[in-house]
Amino acid sequence: MAMRQLIDVRAWALLAVFQICLMAAQNAHSADEPAPPAVGTAAPAFRLQDQAGVWHTLSEYRGKWLVLYFYPKDDTPGCTTQACEFRDNIFAFNKLGAVILGVSVDDVASHKQFAEEHSLPFTLLADSTKETARSYGVLRSALGIMEIAARETFIIDPQGRVAKHYTAVDPKGHSQAVLADLKALEAKPGN
């Protein structure tokens, strides 16, 4: 019994260290990495596979509002909270005609398991080459051990331009904030 408890404590300690690495990487933007696209500019194109292995491109979402959210790692506490809140608000996003796409540098198999485990009704894109995270300026190094996507979100308008960029994302309540901003953006003349 004592050995099992020691293993559990070590596993929790390892998870805590990993979470600290993720938080440190969240705000550490390297000078040699591209800056995120500015609001009002064209969103960088991408071609990525989803959790079922189907390819997606930015151009296929023309004419729709797109919530493109980057997150560090499947099945970590913050990423799970964020994904589940988007899941729980999916009908409100659908009512606005908005599409939600989650992106991390995890692979297709990891996304498939994450989406199934949490019944996620939206697409998760696997950026295993890290090119999309890099082009959006969200690729971070976690203590030099690994590269992850920072927790940042972009609202992309129907013309393919960045309408809003969130840099300091708290997973708790983020879906509601995006939903409110999306409603305000849609209500603006010319949108």
Rosetta constraint file for C-alpha pairs under 8 A:
AtomPair CA 1 CA 5 HARMONIC 6.44 0.50
AtomPair CA 2 CA 6 HARMONIC 6.21 0.50
AtomPair CA 3 CA 7 HARMONIC 6.26 0.50
AtomPair CA 4 CA 8 HARMONIC 6.23 0.50
AtomPair CA 5 CA 9 HARMONIC 6.15 0.50
AtomPair CA 6 CA 10 HARMONIC 6.16 0.50
AtomPair CA 7 CA 11 HARMONIC 6.09 0.50
AtomPair CA 8 CA 12 HARMONIC 6.21 0.50
AtomPair CA 9 CA 13 HARMONIC 6.09 0.50
AtomPair CA 10 CA 14 HARMONIC 6.08 0.50
AtomPair CA 11 CA 15 HARMONIC 6.18 0.50
AtomPair CA 12 CA 16 HARMONIC 6.11 0.50
AtomPair CA 13 CA 17 HARMONIC 6.26 0.50
AtomPair CA 14 CA 18 HARMONIC 6.18 0.50
AtomPair CA 15 CA 19 HARMONIC 6.16 0.50
AtomPair CA 16 CA 20 HARMONIC 6.25 0.50
AtomPair CA 17 CA 21 HARMONIC 6.24 0.50
AtomPair CA 18 CA 22 HARMONIC 6.23 0.50
AtomPair CA 19 CA 23 HARMONIC 6.22 0.50
AtomPair CA 20 CA 24 HARMONIC 6.12 0.50
AtomPair CA 21 CA 25 HARMONIC 6.07 0.50
AtomPair CA 21 CA 142 HARMONIC 5.32 0.50
AtomPair CA 21 CA 143 HARMONIC 6.34 0.50
AtomPair CA 22 CA 26 HARMONIC 6.10 0.50
AtomPair CA 22 CA 72 HARMONIC 7.00 0.50
AtomPair CA 22 CA 142 HARMONIC 6.13 0.50
AtomPair CA 22 CA 148 HARMONIC 7.93 0.50
AtomPair CA 23 CA 27 HARMONIC 7.25 0.50
AtomPair CA 24 CA 28 HARMONIC 6.59 0.50
AtomPair CA 24 CA 142 HARMONIC 6.86 0.50
AtomPair CA 24 CA 143 HARMONIC 7.73 0.50
AtomPair CA 25 CA 29 HARMONIC 7.82 0.50
AtomPair CA 25 CA 140 HARMONIC 5.55 0.50
AtomPair CA 25 CA 141 HARMONIC 5.82 0.50
AtomPair CA 25 CA 142 HARMONIC 4.82 0.50
AtomPair CA 25 CA 143 HARMONIC 7.15 0.50
AtomPair CA 25 CA 148 HARMONIC 7.86 0.50
AtomPair CA 25 CA 150 HARMONIC 7.01 0.50
AtomPair CA 26 CA 140 HARMONIC 6.86 0.50
AtomPair CA 26 CA 150 HARMONIC 4.89 0.50
AtomPair CA 26 CA 151 HARMONIC 6.54 0.50
AtomPair CA 27 CA 150 HARMONIC 7.74 0.50
AtomPair CA 28 CA 140 HARMONIC 6.64 0.50
AtomPair CA 28 CA 141 HARMONIC 7.73 0.50
AtomPair CA 29 CA 33 HARMONIC 7.40 0.50
AtomPair CA 29 CA 138 HARMONIC 7.72 0.50
AtomPair CA 29 CA 139 HARMONIC 7.90 0.50
AtomPair CA 29 CA 140 HARMONIC 6.39 0.50
AtomPair CA 30 CA 140 HARMONIC 7.45 0.50
AtomPair CA 33 CA 134 HARMONIC 6.90 0.50
AtomPair CA 33 CA 137 HARMONIC 6.54 0.50
AtomPair CA 33 CA 139 HARMONIC 7.78 0.50
AtomPair CA 34 CA 134 HARMONIC 6.64 0.50
AtomPair CA 34 CA 135 HARMONIC 6.42 0.50
AtomPair CA 34 CA 136 HARMONIC 7.42 0.50
AtomPair CA 34 CA 137 HARMONIC 5.14 0.50
AtomPair CA 35 CA 135 HARMONIC 7.98 0.50
AtomPair CA 35 CA 136 HARMONIC 7.12 0.50
AtomPair CA 35 CA 137 HARMONIC 4.75 0.50
AtomPair CA 36 CA 135 HARMONIC 7.25 0.50
AtomPair CA 36 CA 136 HARMONIC 4.79 0.50
AtomPair CA 36 CA 137 HARMONIC 4.14 0.50
AtomPair CA 36 CA 138 HARMONIC 6.92 0.50
AtomPair CA 37 CA 41 HARMONIC 6.45 0.50
AtomPair CA 37 CA 42 HARMONIC 7.39 0.50
AtomPair CA 37 CA 43 HARMONIC 6.51 0.50
AtomPair CA 37 CA 44 HARMONIC 7.51 0.50
AtomPair CA 37 CA 136 HARMONIC 6.23 0.50
AtomPair CA 37 CA 137 HARMONIC 7.42 0.50
AtomPair CA 37 CA 162 HARMONIC 7.20 0.50
AtomPair CA 38 CA 162 HARMONIC 6.86 0.50
AtomPair CA 38 CA 165 HARMONIC 7.98 0.50
AtomPair CA 39 CA 161 HARMONIC 7.40 0.50
AtomPair CA 39 CA 162 HARMONIC 4.88 0.50
AtomPair CA 39 CA 163 HARMONIC 5.39 0.50
AtomPair CA 39 CA 164 HARMONIC 5.90 0.50
AtomPair CA 39 CA 165 HARMONIC 6.90 0.50
AtomPair CA 40 CA 161 HARMONIC 5.63 0.50
AtomPair CA 40 CA 162 HARMONIC 5.34 0.50
AtomPair CA 40 CA 163 HARMONIC 5.94 0.50
AtomPair CA 41 CA 161 HARMONIC 5.25 0.50
AtomPair CA 41 CA 162 HARMONIC 5.79 0.50
AtomPair CA 42 CA 160 HARMONIC 5.84 0.50
AtomPair CA 42 CA 161 HARMONIC 4.25 0.50
AtomPair CA 42 CA 162 HARMONIC 6.18 0.50
AtomPair CA 43 CA 136 HARMONIC 7.99 0.50
AtomPair CA 43 CA 156 HARMONIC 7.01 0.50
AtomPair CA 43 CA 160 HARMONIC 5.89 0.50
AtomPair CA 43 CA 161 HARMONIC 5.24 0.50
AtomPair CA 43 CA 162 HARMONIC 5.57 0.50
AtomPair CA 44 CA 58 HARMONIC 7.99 0.50
AtomPair CA 44 CA 132 HARMONIC 7.89 0.50
AtomPair CA 44 CA 135 HARMONIC 6.45 0.50
AtomPair CA 44 CA 136 HARMONIC 6.72 0.50
AtomPair CA 45 CA 57 HARMONIC 6.97 0.50
AtomPair CA 45 CA 58 HARMONIC 5.47 0.50
AtomPair CA 45 CA 59 HARMONIC 7.36 0.50
AtomPair CA 46 CA 56 HARMONIC 7.73 0.50
AtomPair CA 46 CA 57 HARMONIC 5.32 0.50
AtomPair CA 46 CA 58 HARMONIC 5.67 0.50
AtomPair CA 46 CA 132 HARMONIC 6.13 0.50
AtomPair CA 47 CA 55 HARMONIC 6.52 0.50
AtomPair CA 47 CA 56 HARMONIC 5.47 0.50
AtomPair CA 47 CA 57 HARMONIC 4.49 0.50
AtomPair CA 47 CA 58 HARMONIC 7.15 0.50
AtomPair CA 48 CA 55 HARMONIC 5.40 0.50
AtomPair CA 48 CA 56 HARMONIC 5.35 0.50
AtomPair CA 48 CA 57 HARMONIC 6.66 0.50
AtomPair CA 48 CA 125 HARMONIC 5.89 0.50
AtomPair CA 48 CA 126 HARMONIC 6.15 0.50
AtomPair CA 48 CA 127 HARMONIC 6.37 0.50
AtomPair CA 49 CA 53 HARMONIC 5.11 0.50
AtomPair CA 49 CA 54 HARMONIC 5.14 0.50
AtomPair CA 49 CA 55 HARMONIC 4.28 0.50
AtomPair CA 49 CA 56 HARMONIC 6.05 0.50
AtomPair CA 49 CA 108 HARMONIC 6.99 0.50
AtomPair CA 49 CA 125 HARMONIC 5.54 0.50
AtomPair CA 49 CA 126 HARMONIC 5.68 0.50
AtomPair CA 49 CA 127 HARMONIC 7.82 0.50
AtomPair CA 50 CA 54 HARMONIC 5.40 0.50
AtomPair CA 50 CA 55 HARMONIC 6.39 0.50
AtomPair CA 50 CA 56 HARMONIC 7.17 0.50
AtomPair CA 50 CA 108 HARMONIC 6.40 0.50
AtomPair CA 50 CA 111 HARMONIC 7.60 0.50
AtomPair CA 50 CA 123 HARMONIC 6.14 0.50
AtomPair CA 50 CA 124 HARMONIC 5.33 0.50
AtomPair CA 50 CA 125 HARMONIC 4.40 0.50
AtomPair CA 50 CA 126 HARMONIC 6.04 0.50
AtomPair CA 51 CA 108 HARMONIC 4.98 0.50
AtomPair CA 51 CA 109 HARMONIC 6.70 0.50
AtomPair CA 51 CA 110 HARMONIC 7.85 0.50
AtomPair CA 51 CA 111 HARMONIC 5.04 0.50
AtomPair CA 51 CA 112 HARMONIC 4.44 0.50
AtomPair CA 51 CA 115 HARMONIC 7.44 0.50
AtomPair CA 51 CA 123 HARMONIC 7.04 0.50
AtomPair CA 51 CA 124 HARMONIC 5.87 0.50
AtomPair CA 51 CA 125 HARMONIC 6.65 0.50
AtomPair CA 51 CA 126 HARMONIC 7.33 0.50
AtomPair CA 52 CA 108 HARMONIC 7.13 0.50
AtomPair CA 52 CA 112 HARMONIC 6.60 0.50
AtomPair CA 53 CA 108 HARMONIC 6.50 0.50
AtomPair CA 56 CA 60 HARMONIC 7.28 0.50
AtomPair CA 57 CA 61 HARMONIC 7.62 0.50
AtomPair CA 58 CA 62 HARMONIC 7.35 0.50
AtomPair CA 58 CA 160 HARMONIC 7.81 0.50
AtomPair CA 59 CA 160 HARMONIC 7.70 0.50
AtomPair CA 61 CA 65 HARMONIC 7.71 0.50
AtomPair CA 61 CA 66 HARMONIC 7.11 0.50
AtomPair CA 61 CA 158 HARMONIC 7.50 0.50
AtomPair CA 62 CA 158 HARMONIC 5.31 0.50
AtomPair CA 62 CA 159 HARMONIC 6.00 0.50
AtomPair CA 62 CA 160 HARMONIC 6.18 0.50
AtomPair CA 63 CA 157 HARMONIC 7.84 0.50
AtomPair CA 63 CA 158 HARMONIC 4.13 0.50
AtomPair CA 63 CA 159 HARMONIC 6.25 0.50
AtomPair CA 64 CA 97 HARMONIC 6.55 0.50
AtomPair CA 64 CA 98 HARMONIC 6.14 0.50
AtomPair CA 64 CA 99 HARMONIC 7.21 0.50
AtomPair CA 64 CA 157 HARMONIC 6.80 0.50
AtomPair CA 64 CA 158 HARMONIC 4.47 0.50
AtomPair CA 64 CA 159 HARMONIC 7.98 0.50
AtomPair CA 65 CA 97 HARMONIC 6.69 0.50
AtomPair CA 65 CA 98 HARMONIC 4.63 0.50
AtomPair CA 65 CA 99 HARMONIC 6.34 0.50
AtomPair CA 65 CA 155 HARMONIC 7.15 0.50
AtomPair CA 65 CA 156 HARMONIC 5.90 0.50
AtomPair CA 65 CA 157 HARMONIC 4.91 0.50
AtomPair CA 65 CA 158 HARMONIC 5.12 0.50
AtomPair CA 66 CA 98 HARMONIC 5.52 0.50
AtomPair CA 66 CA 99 HARMONIC 4.87 0.50
AtomPair CA 66 CA 100 HARMONIC 6.05 0.50
AtomPair CA 66 CA 101 HARMONIC 7.47 0.50
AtomPair CA 66 CA 155 HARMONIC 5.70 0.50
AtomPair CA 66 CA 156 HARMONIC 4.99 0.50
AtomPair CA 66 CA 157 HARMONIC 6.51 0.50
AtomPair CA 66 CA 158 HARMONIC 7.53 0.50
AtomPair CA 67 CA 98 HARMONIC 7.02 0.50
AtomPair CA 67 CA 99 HARMONIC 6.04 0.50
AtomPair CA 67 CA 100 HARMONIC 4.74 0.50
AtomPair CA 67 CA 101 HARMONIC 6.14 0.50
AtomPair CA 67 CA 153 HARMONIC 7.07 0.50
AtomPair CA 67 CA 154 HARMONIC 5.96 0.50
AtomPair CA 67 CA 155 HARMONIC 4.71 0.50
AtomPair CA 67 CA 156 HARMONIC 6.41 0.50
AtomPair CA 68 CA 100 HARMONIC 6.18 0.50
AtomPair CA 68 CA 101 HARMONIC 4.98 0.50
AtomPair CA 68 CA 102 HARMONIC 6.04 0.50
AtomPair CA 68 CA 103 HARMONIC 7.29 0.50
AtomPair CA 68 CA 153 HARMONIC 5.75 0.50
AtomPair CA 68 CA 154 HARMONIC 5.17 0.50
AtomPair CA 68 CA 155 HARMONIC 6.28 0.50
AtomPair CA 68 CA 156 HARMONIC 7.38 0.50
AtomPair CA 69 CA 100 HARMONIC 7.65 0.50
AtomPair CA 69 CA 101 HARMONIC 6.28 0.50
AtomPair CA 69 CA 102 HARMONIC 4.92 0.50
AtomPair CA 69 CA 103 HARMONIC 6.10 0.50
AtomPair CA 69 CA 151 HARMONIC 7.38 0.50
AtomPair CA 69 CA 152 HARMONIC 6.02 0.50
AtomPair CA 69 CA 153 HARMONIC 4.16 0.50
AtomPair CA 69 CA 154 HARMONIC 6.19 0.50
AtomPair CA 70 CA 102 HARMONIC 5.85 0.50
AtomPair CA 70 CA 103 HARMONIC 4.68 0.50
AtomPair CA 70 CA 104 HARMONIC 5.77 0.50
AtomPair CA 70 CA 133 HARMONIC 7.66 0.50
AtomPair CA 70 CA 138 HARMONIC 7.72 0.50
AtomPair CA 70 CA 149 HARMONIC 6.02 0.50
AtomPair CA 70 CA 150 HARMONIC 6.41 0.50
AtomPair CA 70 CA 151 HARMONIC 5.33 0.50
AtomPair CA 70 CA 152 HARMONIC 5.34 0.50
AtomPair CA 70 CA 153 HARMONIC 5.97 0.50
AtomPair CA 71 CA 79 HARMONIC 6.27 0.50
AtomPair CA 71 CA 102 HARMONIC 7.21 0.50
AtomPair CA 71 CA 103 HARMONIC 6.26 0.50
AtomPair CA 71 CA 104 HARMONIC 5.37 0.50
AtomPair CA 71 CA 148 HARMONIC 7.99 0.50
AtomPair CA 71 CA 149 HARMONIC 5.62 0.50
AtomPair CA 71 CA 150 HARMONIC 5.79 0.50
AtomPair CA 71 CA 151 HARMONIC 4.44 0.50
AtomPair CA 71 CA 152 HARMONIC 6.88 0.50
AtomPair CA 72 CA 79 HARMONIC 7.02 0.50
AtomPair CA 72 CA 104 HARMONIC 5.88 0.50
AtomPair CA 72 CA 105 HARMONIC 7.44 0.50
AtomPair CA 72 CA 148 HARMONIC 5.26 0.50
AtomPair CA 72 CA 149 HARMONIC 4.86 0.50
AtomPair CA 72 CA 150 HARMONIC 5.70 0.50
AtomPair CA 72 CA 151 HARMONIC 6.20 0.50
AtomPair CA 73 CA 79 HARMONIC 6.53 0.50
AtomPair CA 73 CA 104 HARMONIC 6.37 0.50
AtomPair CA 73 CA 105 HARMONIC 7.47 0.50
AtomPair CA 73 CA 106 HARMONIC 6.63 0.50
AtomPair CA 73 CA 148 HARMONIC 7.37 0.50
AtomPair CA 74 CA 79 HARMONIC 6.42 0.50
AtomPair CA 74 CA 80 HARMONIC 7.16 0.50
AtomPair CA 74 CA 104 HARMONIC 7.71 0.50
AtomPair CA 74 CA 106 HARMONIC 6.99 0.50
AtomPair CA 74 CA 110 HARMONIC 6.85 0.50
AtomPair CA 74 CA 111 HARMONIC 6.78 0.50
AtomPair CA 74 CA 114 HARMONIC 6.09 0.50
AtomPair CA 75 CA 79 HARMONIC 6.54 0.50
AtomPair CA 75 CA 80 HARMONIC 5.67 0.50
AtomPair CA 75 CA 114 HARMONIC 6.24 0.50
AtomPair CA 76 CA 80 HARMONIC 5.94 0.50
AtomPair CA 77 CA 81 HARMONIC 6.20 0.50
AtomPair CA 78 CA 82 HARMONIC 6.18 0.50
AtomPair CA 78 CA 171 HARMONIC 5.76 0.50
AtomPair CA 78 CA 172 HARMONIC 7.87 0.50
AtomPair CA 79 CA 83 HARMONIC 6.09 0.50
AtomPair CA 79 CA 171 HARMONIC 6.95 0.50
AtomPair CA 80 CA 84 HARMONIC 5.97 0.50
AtomPair CA 81 CA 85 HARMONIC 6.17 0.50
AtomPair CA 81 CA 171 HARMONIC 6.07 0.50
AtomPair CA 81 CA 172 HARMONIC 6.48 0.50
AtomPair CA 82 CA 86 HARMONIC 6.41 0.50
AtomPair CA 82 CA 171 HARMONIC 4.55 0.50
AtomPair CA 82 CA 172 HARMONIC 6.36 0.50
AtomPair CA 82 CA 173 HARMONIC 7.94 0.50
AtomPair CA 82 CA 174 HARMONIC 6.97 0.50
AtomPair CA 82 CA 175 HARMONIC 7.17 0.50
AtomPair CA 83 CA 87 HARMONIC 6.15 0.50
AtomPair CA 83 CA 102 HARMONIC 7.95 0.50
AtomPair CA 83 CA 120 HARMONIC 7.30 0.50
AtomPair CA 84 CA 88 HARMONIC 6.05 0.50
AtomPair CA 84 CA 118 HARMONIC 6.98 0.50
AtomPair CA 84 CA 120 HARMONIC 7.12 0.50
AtomPair CA 85 CA 89 HARMONIC 6.29 0.50
AtomPair CA 85 CA 172 HARMONIC 7.68 0.50
AtomPair CA 85 CA 173 HARMONIC 7.44 0.50
AtomPair CA 85 CA 174 HARMONIC 7.83 0.50
AtomPair CA 85 CA 175 HARMONIC 5.89 0.50
AtomPair CA 86 CA 90 HARMONIC 5.99 0.50
AtomPair CA 86 CA 100 HARMONIC 7.97 0.50
AtomPair CA 86 CA 175 HARMONIC 5.35 0.50
AtomPair CA 87 CA 119 HARMONIC 7.87 0.50
AtomPair CA 87 CA 120 HARMONIC 5.70 0.50
AtomPair CA 87 CA 121 HARMONIC 6.29 0.50
AtomPair CA 87 CA 122 HARMONIC 7.44 0.50
AtomPair CA 89 CA 93 HARMONIC 6.54 0.50
AtomPair CA 89 CA 175 HARMONIC 7.19 0.50
AtomPair CA 89 CA 176 HARMONIC 7.75 0.50
AtomPair CA 90 CA 94 HARMONIC 6.05 0.50
AtomPair CA 90 CA 121 HARMONIC 7.53 0.50
AtomPair CA 91 CA 95 HARMONIC 6.03 0.50
AtomPair CA 92 CA 96 HARMONIC 6.58 0.50
AtomPair CA 92 CA 179 HARMONIC 7.66 0.50
AtomPair CA 93 CA 97 HARMONIC 6.42 0.50
AtomPair CA 93 CA 98 HARMONIC 5.26 0.50
AtomPair CA 93 CA 99 HARMONIC 7.06 0.50
AtomPair CA 93 CA 100 HARMONIC 7.90 0.50
AtomPair CA 93 CA 179 HARMONIC 6.83 0.50
AtomPair CA 94 CA 98 HARMONIC 5.59 0.50
AtomPair CA 94 CA 99 HARMONIC 7.03 0.50
AtomPair CA 96 CA 183 HARMONIC 7.52 0.50
AtomPair CA 99 CA 122 HARMONIC 7.89 0.50
AtomPair CA 100 CA 122 HARMONIC 6.12 0.50
AtomPair CA 100 CA 123 HARMONIC 6.88 0.50
AtomPair CA 101 CA 122 HARMONIC 6.54 0.50
AtomPair CA 101 CA 123 HARMONIC 5.15 0.50
AtomPair CA 101 CA 124 HARMONIC 5.73 0.50
AtomPair CA 101 CA 125 HARMONIC 6.91 0.50
AtomPair CA 102 CA 122 HARMONIC 7.91 0.50
AtomPair CA 102 CA 123 HARMONIC 6.37 0.50
AtomPair CA 102 CA 124 HARMONIC 4.57 0.50
AtomPair CA 102 CA 125 HARMONIC 6.00 0.50
AtomPair CA 103 CA 124 HARMONIC 5.75 0.50
AtomPair CA 103 CA 125 HARMONIC 4.78 0.50
AtomPair CA 103 CA 126 HARMONIC 6.19 0.50
AtomPair CA 103 CA 127 HARMONIC 6.67 0.50
AtomPair CA 103 CA 149 HARMONIC 7.98 0.50
AtomPair CA 104 CA 124 HARMONIC 7.93 0.50
AtomPair CA 104 CA 125 HARMONIC 6.81 0.50
AtomPair CA 104 CA 126 HARMONIC 5.95 0.50
AtomPair CA 104 CA 127 HARMONIC 5.83 0.50
AtomPair CA 104 CA 128 HARMONIC 7.81 0.50
AtomPair CA 104 CA 133 HARMONIC 7.75 0.50
AtomPair CA 104 CA 148 HARMONIC 7.21 0.50
AtomPair CA 104 CA 149 HARMONIC 5.78 0.50
AtomPair CA 105 CA 126 HARMONIC 5.80 0.50
AtomPair CA 105 CA 127 HARMONIC 4.46 0.50
AtomPair CA 105 CA 128 HARMONIC 4.64 0.50
AtomPair CA 105 CA 129 HARMONIC 7.25 0.50
AtomPair CA 105 CA 130 HARMONIC 5.90 0.50
AtomPair CA 105 CA 133 HARMONIC 7.79 0.50
AtomPair CA 105 CA 148 HARMONIC 6.19 0.50
AtomPair CA 105 CA 149 HARMONIC 6.51 0.50
AtomPair CA 106 CA 110 HARMONIC 6.15 0.50
AtomPair CA 106 CA 111 HARMONIC 6.84 0.50
AtomPair CA 106 CA 126 HARMONIC 5.70 0.50
AtomPair CA 106 CA 127 HARMONIC 6.63 0.50
AtomPair CA 106 CA 128 HARMONIC 5.83 0.50
AtomPair CA 107 CA 111 HARMONIC 6.40 0.50
AtomPair CA 107 CA 126 HARMONIC 5.12 0.50
AtomPair CA 107 CA 127 HARMONIC 7.07 0.50
AtomPair CA 107 CA 128 HARMONIC 5.61 0.50
AtomPair CA 108 CA 112 HARMONIC 6.10 0.50
AtomPair CA 108 CA 125 HARMONIC 7.56 0.50
AtomPair CA 108 CA 126 HARMONIC 5.50 0.50
AtomPair CA 109 CA 113 HARMONIC 6.32 0.50
AtomPair CA 110 CA 114 HARMONIC 6.15 0.50
AtomPair CA 111 CA 115 HARMONIC 5.90 0.50
AtomPair CA 111 CA 124 HARMONIC 6.28 0.50
AtomPair CA 111 CA 125 HARMONIC 7.58 0.50
AtomPair CA 111 CA 126 HARMONIC 7.09 0.50
AtomPair CA 112 CA 116 HARMONIC 6.11 0.50
AtomPair CA 113 CA 117 HARMONIC 5.93 0.50
AtomPair CA 114 CA 118 HARMONIC 6.28 0.50
AtomPair CA 115 CA 119 HARMONIC 5.61 0.50
AtomPair CA 115 CA 120 HARMONIC 4.82 0.50
AtomPair CA 115 CA 121 HARMONIC 7.74 0.50
AtomPair CA 115 CA 124 HARMONIC 7.60 0.50
AtomPair CA 116 CA 120 HARMONIC 6.66 0.50
AtomPair CA 127 CA 131 HARMONIC 6.92 0.50
AtomPair CA 127 CA 132 HARMONIC 6.39 0.50
AtomPair CA 127 CA 133 HARMONIC 7.20 0.50
AtomPair CA 130 CA 134 HARMONIC 6.11 0.50
AtomPair CA 130 CA 139 HARMONIC 7.25 0.50
AtomPair CA 131 CA 135 HARMONIC 6.07 0.50
AtomPair CA 132 CA 136 HARMONIC 6.19 0.50
AtomPair CA 133 CA 137 HARMONIC 6.19 0.50
AtomPair CA 133 CA 138 HARMONIC 5.20 0.50
AtomPair CA 133 CA 139 HARMONIC 5.06 0.50
AtomPair CA 133 CA 149 HARMONIC 5.93 0.50
AtomPair CA 134 CA 138 HARMONIC 5.97 0.50
AtomPair CA 134 CA 139 HARMONIC 5.07 0.50
AtomPair CA 138 CA 149 HARMONIC 5.45 0.50
AtomPair CA 138 CA 150 HARMONIC 5.16 0.50
AtomPair CA 138 CA 151 HARMONIC 7.79 0.50
AtomPair CA 138 CA 152 HARMONIC 7.05 0.50
AtomPair CA 139 CA 147 HARMONIC 6.65 0.50
AtomPair CA 139 CA 148 HARMONIC 5.79 0.50
AtomPair CA 139 CA 149 HARMONIC 4.68 0.50
AtomPair CA 139 CA 150 HARMONIC 6.15 0.50
AtomPair CA 140 CA 147 HARMONIC 5.47 0.50
AtomPair CA 140 CA 148 HARMONIC 5.40 0.50
AtomPair CA 140 CA 149 HARMONIC 5.98 0.50
AtomPair CA 140 CA 150 HARMONIC 6.20 0.50
AtomPair CA 141 CA 145 HARMONIC 7.06 0.50
AtomPair CA 141 CA 146 HARMONIC 5.73 0.50
AtomPair CA 141 CA 147 HARMONIC 4.39 0.50
AtomPair CA 141 CA 148 HARMONIC 6.35 0.50
AtomPair CA 142 CA 146 HARMONIC 5.43 0.50
AtomPair CA 142 CA 147 HARMONIC 5.94 0.50
AtomPair CA 142 CA 148 HARMONIC 6.99 0.50
AtomPair CA 151 CA 167 HARMONIC 7.32 0.50
AtomPair CA 151 CA 168 HARMONIC 7.62 0.50
AtomPair CA 151 CA 169 HARMONIC 6.12 0.50
AtomPair CA 152 CA 165 HARMONIC 7.37 0.50
AtomPair CA 152 CA 166 HARMONIC 5.51 0.50
AtomPair CA 152 CA 167 HARMONIC 5.00 0.50
AtomPair CA 152 CA 168 HARMONIC 6.96 0.50
AtomPair CA 152 CA 169 HARMONIC 6.11 0.50
AtomPair CA 153 CA 165 HARMONIC 5.78 0.50
AtomPair CA 153 CA 166 HARMONIC 5.07 0.50
AtomPair CA 153 CA 167 HARMONIC 6.98 0.50
AtomPair CA 153 CA 169 HARMONIC 7.71 0.50
AtomPair CA 154 CA 162 HARMONIC 6.57 0.50
AtomPair CA 154 CA 163 HARMONIC 7.42 0.50
AtomPair CA 154 CA 164 HARMONIC 5.69 0.50
AtomPair CA 154 CA 165 HARMONIC 4.58 0.50
AtomPair CA 154 CA 166 HARMONIC 6.41 0.50
AtomPair CA 155 CA 162 HARMONIC 6.00 0.50
AtomPair CA 155 CA 163 HARMONIC 5.44 0.50
AtomPair CA 155 CA 164 HARMONIC 5.05 0.50
AtomPair CA 155 CA 165 HARMONIC 6.50 0.50
AtomPair CA 155 CA 182 HARMONIC 7.60 0.50
AtomPair CA 156 CA 160 HARMONIC 5.76 0.50
AtomPair CA 156 CA 161 HARMONIC 5.39 0.50
AtomPair CA 156 CA 162 HARMONIC 4.52 0.50
AtomPair CA 156 CA 163 HARMONIC 5.37 0.50
AtomPair CA 156 CA 164 HARMONIC 7.17 0.50
AtomPair CA 157 CA 161 HARMONIC 5.41 0.50
AtomPair CA 157 CA 162 HARMONIC 6.33 0.50
AtomPair CA 157 CA 163 HARMONIC 5.81 0.50
AtomPair CA 157 CA 191 HARMONIC 7.90 0.50
AtomPair CA 158 CA 191 HARMONIC 7.99 0.50
AtomPair CA 163 CA 185 HARMONIC 7.78 0.50
AtomPair CA 169 CA 174 HARMONIC 6.69 0.50
AtomPair CA 170 CA 174 HARMONIC 6.09 0.50
AtomPair CA 171 CA 175 HARMONIC 7.91 0.50
AtomPair CA 173 CA 177 HARMONIC 6.50 0.50
AtomPair CA 174 CA 178 HARMONIC 6.19 0.50
AtomPair CA 175 CA 179 HARMONIC 6.10 0.50
AtomPair CA 176 CA 180 HARMONIC 6.18 0.50
AtomPair CA 177 CA 181 HARMONIC 6.21 0.50
AtomPair CA 178 CA 182 HARMONIC 5.93 0.50
AtomPair CA 179 CA 183 HARMONIC 6.27 0.50
AtomPair CA 180 CA 184 HARMONIC 6.41 0.50
AtomPair CA 181 CA 185 HARMONIC 6.06 0.50
AtomPair CA 182 CA 186 HARMONIC 6.08 0.50
AtomPair CA 183 CA 187 HARMONIC 6.24 0.50
AtomPair CA 184 CA 188 HARMONIC 6.57 0.50
AtomPair CA 185 CA 191 HARMONIC 7.26 0.50
AtomPair CA 186 CA 191 HARMONIC 5.67 0.50
AtomPair CA 187 CA 191 HARMONIC 7.15 0.50
